[in-house]
């Protein structure tokens, strides 16, 4: 795994996955995971036997909602450190 500040390159065998704008990508992945936890939790609430499992999925989704501002804050701190003019405020996601 190599990171030059702008891209993240993951080597998967003979293939490469290049991720640009890693903070935005992290935010998108987090949002997708939140949605999945809540959808799975909602489906599991259809049966009484899976209510406890559904509750855990909702808890995990709720904790990931907490991750959203942490990702945004991390991005702002990173942009401040590298000397971005606006600190990331104009391109916040």
N, C-alpha and C positions, 0 to 999 in steps of 0.2 A: 504494500500500500504506500503510495507516494502522494504527498500533498504539497503543492507549491504555493498555496494561499488562494489560488483561483480555481483550481480543479482538484478533484479527488479521483485517483486512478486505482481501481481494484483489478488485480490480475487473477483471473479465474481459469487456471489451466493455460490453454493457448489463447484465450480470449481476454479482452480488456473491457471494463466498464468504466467510462469516464463520466464523472458527475461534476457539473458546473453549478455554481451558486449553491453551495452545500447547505447553507442555512435555510434557504427557501425549500430545498429538497427535504431537509429534516422536518420542516414544518408541514409539508404536504404529506409525508409518510406518517407523521404523527396524527394528522387529521383523518387519514384513511383508516389507521388502526383504531382510533376512537370510534369511528362510524361502525367498523366491524364488531368491536366489543359490544356496542349498544344494539346492533341488529341481532347478533347471536344471543345476547341476553334477553332481548324481547321475544325471540322465537322460543327460547327455553322456558319463558313464563307461561306458555300455553299448557304445560303439564305440571301438575303439582309435584311430581317426583323430581323435577329438575329445577325447582324454585331456588334452592340454595346455590346451585351452580350459576343460575341466572343472576343472582344477587352478586356473586363474585365477579362476573363479567361486567356488571354495572360499576362495581367498585374500581376495577382496573381501568375502565373507560373514564371514570371520574378522575382518577389519579393522572391519566394522560392529559386531561384538560388542564391540570396543573402544569404539565410539561410545556404547554403552548407558550405561556409568558416566559418560562425559563429559556426556551429556544430563542425567543425574540430578544430577551435581555442579553443572552450570550452573543447574539449577532451584533447588537449595538456595542457591547464591550469590545468585541473583535474589531469592528470598524473604527472605533475610537483609537484602538492601539495601532492600527495600520495607517492612521491619519486621514480617514475619510473626511471630506469637507462638511457633510451634513450629519455625520454620525449615524447614517442609515435612516433618518427620519422620513425623507421624501420617498424612499422606496420600501417602506415598511409593508410587510405582508400580513 
